[in-house]
Amino acid sequence: MGAIERNENVTKLNTENKLIYDQLQSFIKMNKRNSENTATEYQRDIKKFFRITKFKEIEHLSIEDVQITLDDFELFIEEVYDNEGLNGKTVNRNIASIRSFLNYLHTKKINGKRIVEDVSYFKFIQKCPETNNSHGILTVDEVEEIARLILVKPRVRDREIKYFLVLFAMDTAIRRTALLNLKWTDFEVKNDETVLIKALDKGNKDYRPSISLKRYNDLLTIKGESEKVFPISKNAVQSLMDRVRVWMNFPPERNIVFHSIRKAGVTFQWKRTNNLNITRKFANHSSPNATLLYIEDDDEKFLGAWSSKDEIDDCLYKNVSHEELIKGIENLNKDQILLLNLKLNEIINKNE
């Protein structure tokens, strides 16, 4: 390919990118006249959809990228509803936003040709049930037991990779899709204690969690020829969780899925900090009035449940004074103190 032809292709691609981005801005502006909140939701939903289905930001979309199919919608629904357990009502709103935008592009023409050619499949997109689809939460101990079982159970393929995947998922609270796309080049050693991670989470949005240097060195033991840290498929992860539910004898009503491991990490962070804003940052959650929060390089650095075990003696509570133990208990969250008192009450009643 000659230099002139390459330059023409670059120009064409940039023109297409600008075309779709400009159309989106026109679509948002049109809806903003009726409701600014609705327009904001539309833009957020559209960004999320294309990050998940095309791994692109809206300013990088080409005409080809917006030729969406039923498969794309099914992929989106699987990711946000089945895997992340997002509320069905929210997912249905996401879908409605995308359909509205694609219909808008279907009415627009460039050189006599519709920007989006086909929307006939819309009638086959099924709504999600708007009942509670919340996935169960695992405890830190349960996640560590799952990791242990992966190493000792027979006929587990890529057991070391899956072992670290489970612990790393809890430690960083990074979602499954981002974990499976994580590359070794996404790690950045900052000092002799902390390694930052550029994780393409929540649909390719930059997010900077961290892991301890010790745990990073542990992770390096599985590094092979692949550029990916966890070179396994999402089907392999799904199959693993099917086996985990049997190993751990989890009742169906707990609804334990891979996302439950992420919840364990987020819950640990909440219990550790008792700070909702820090926990929200750690989880990379969105809020009703803002886009996803970012973790800056020199801002808060979060160590998760797995990395934190480097700093803590598991038997510390046995080796402190009575006064120190009481002081530590008094600094627990109220729900933790309640759980402790319930357990103590069981022991007292049992001994009577």
N, C-alpha and C positions, 0 to 999 in steps of 0.2 A: 504494500500500500504506500503510495507516494505521499509527500508532505502536504501537497495541496488537498488530496482526498481526506487525509487525517484532519486537517484544519476545518474542512467543510463539515465533517461528522461532528467535531467538537462544537462548531457553531450551531448546527442543527439541534444537538442535544441540549445546549444551553437555551436555545429558543423555545424548545418544547418544555423544559423545566419552568421557564418564566411564564409560558402560556398557562400551564396548569395552576401555578401559584397565583397568577393574576386572576384567573377564573375563581379560585377559592376565595380570594379577598373580595371579589365582587359578590359572591354568594353570601359571605358573612356580612358584608355591608348591607345587602338587601334585607337580610333577616334582622339585622340590628335595628332597622326602622320600626319593627314591630315589638321587639323585646331584646334588650342588650344581654340579658341573662341567657336567653335561648341561643343567641348568636355565639356567646362564649362557650356554651355547652356543645354546640355544633362543631366549633373549631377544635375543642379538646377531643371530642369523639372521633373526628376525622383524622386528627394527628395520631391518636392511639391505633386506629384501624390500620393505617398505612405503615406505621412502625412495626406492627405485628405481622402483617401479611406480606409486606414488601421490604421490610427492614430499611425503610427510608424516611427521612423527614420530608415534610410537604414541599419545601422549596427545591427538593431534588427529584420530584416526580416527573416522569415523562408521559407522553400520551399513551404509550404502551402500558405503563404502570396502572392507569386508571381503567383499563379494559378488564374489569373485575368479573369473576365467575362465581358460581355457586360454591365451588370448592374453597374459594377465598373466604366466603362468609362462614362456611363450616369450620375452617381452620380457626378463624377469629373466635367463633362461639366455643370451640373446644378449649381454646387457650384461656379465655376470660371467665367462662361459665363452668366448664367441667374441671379445669385444672386449678384455677385461682379461686373458684367458688364465689365469683362476683354475683351480687344480687340480680335475679332474673329481670326485675324491673329496670335496673340500670343497663343491663345488656340489651334489652329490647329498645331502650332509648338510644343506645349506641348505634344499633342497627338502623333505626329510623333516621338518624342523622346521616348515615352513610348513603342510605337509599335516596334521601332527599337531595344530597349533593350530586350523586350519580345521575339522578333524573334531570337535575339542572344542567349537567354537562351533556346529557342526551339531547337536550333541546338546542344546544349550541353547535354551530357548524364552522369549520375551518376549510376554506377552499371547496365549499359545497359538500363536505363530509362531516357527519356528526363526530364530536370529540369522543363521546362514548357511544359505541355502536349498538350494544345489546343490553337491554335491561329486562328481557322477557322472562328471565329465570326468577325475578323478584317474587313471583307468586309461590315459589317452592321454598322460600326461606321461612322456616317455622319459628314462631316465638318461643322464648324460654318460659318455663313455668315461673310465675311471680310469687312463688312460695320460698321459704327459707332454704337455701342451698348451701348453708354454711358447712364447711369441712371441719372435721374434728381437729382438736389441738393435742399434740403430743407433749409430754414432759421431756426435760433434758435427759433424765435417766432412761426414758423409753427410747429416745433417739440413739443414745450411746449403746443400749442393748441391741437395737437393730443393727448398728454398725458392727458390733461384736459377732452377731449371728451371721452376717454376710461373710465374715472371715472363716467361720467354722462349719457352716452348713455345706452339704455335698452338692455338687453339680451347679455351682454358681460361677458363671462365666465372668471374666474381668472383675473378679472379686475385689482386688485392691482398688481399682478405679471406683467401683461402686461404694466401697467403704469410705473413701475420702470424699466422694460426692455427697454422701449423706451428712457427714460431719461438717463439711464445708458449707452445705446449704443451711444448716442450723447456725453456723458461726457468722455468716454474712447476711442471711435472709434474702439472698438473691433468688429470683424466680427460676423455674426449671429451664425455660427457653433460653434465658441469658446464661445460665450455667453451662448448658450444652454448646453454647457458642463462644464461651470464654476461651481466650488464647493465652499462651504463656507470655506473649508480649504485652498482655494487659496488666502484668504485675510490675510494680515499681518499688524497689527497695529504698525506703526513705532514710532509715538509720539502722542501728544495730538492734532495734526492738520491733519496728513496724514496717509492714509492706502494704502499700496502697494498691487498690484494684480498680482498674477502669472497667466497670461492668456495664455492658449494654443491657440495662434492665428496663422494665416497663416499656418495652417496644423501642429499644435503641436510644434511650435517653441516658446521657452520661450520669453516672452515679459512682461515688468514690467511697466504698466501704474499705475496711482494712483487716488484716490478719496479722498475727504475731509472726516475727521472723522465724521462731522455732517451728510453728505450724507450717509456714511456707517451705522450710527445709524438709519437713516431713512429706509435704505434697510433691516435692521434686523427685521423690523416690519412684513415682509412677510416670515420670516424664519419658516419653518414647519419641518416635519419629513424627508423630502427629503434631501439628501446630496447636491443636485443641487440648485443653487440660483434661477434659472428660470426653474422650472420643467414643461415645456410645450413643445409640439412638433413643428417641423419646419412647419408642415401643419397648426398648429394653428396660427403661426406667419404670414404665407401666407394669411390665411383667414382674419386675423386682418387687413392686409394691403389692401385687397380687400375692406373692409368696410371703411377704412381710406380714400381711394381715393373718395368714395362716400360722406362721411361726409364733406370732405374738398373741394369737387367739383374740384378736380384736372383734368385738361384736359389730354387726353391720350398722347399728344405729350410731356408732361413733363416727362413721363416715371418714375413715382415715385414708388419706391420699398423700402423694408426695408433697403437696402444698402444706400438709400438716406439720412437716419438718420445718418449713419456713416459719410457720406460726409459733413453733416451739422457741425458735430464736428470737422472734419479736416479743413474745411473752416474757422470756428471760430478761430482755433489755428493759422492759417495763418494770419488772420486779426489782431489777438492779438499780434503776435510776429513779423510779417513781416520778418520772418527768414525761408527760405526754408529748411535748414538742420534740424532745430528744428521741423518744421512741418512734415517733412519726418519721423523723429524718432517717433513723436507722432502717425502718421498714420501706423507705422510699415511697410513702403513700402520698396520694393527692388529697387536696382538700376541696370543699365546694367552691371556694373563691380564689383558688390559685392553681397554677400548674404544679407539676412535680417539683419537690424541693431537691436541691443539690447539696452534696457534701463537698465542701471546698478543700483543696489540698492542705491549707494551713488552718482550717477551722476544726470543729470537733472530729476526733478520731475515735472510731468505735471498734472495740474488741468484743467479739461474741462469746458465747458460752464455751466453745471448745478452746479458743485461745486463752480465755480467762483462767482456765484450769492450770495454765503454766505458772500463774502467780499465787495460787492458793493451795495450801496444804489441806487435803481432804479430811484430815483428822485434827484440824486446828481447834475445833470446838472442844476437844478432849484435853487440850494442852494449855488452855487459858485459865485464868483465875475465875472464881465464882463471880466476882464483881464485873470482870470483863465480859463474861458470858451474858449476865443480866443486861449489861449496857448494850451488847450486840442485839439481843432480843428486842429491847425497847426501841431500837432503830429500824426494826422490820416494818414492812407495810402492815396495815391493819388486817388485811385478809390473811397474811402469813402468820400473824400472831393468833388469829382465830383458828387457823389450821393446827398450829402448835398446841393451843389450849384444848382443842378437841381430842388430839392424840394423847395428851397428858391425862385428860379426863377418862379416856378409854383404859389407860394403864392403871389409873387409881381404882377405877371400878372393878377391873379384872383382879386386882390384888386384894380387894376387900372380901 
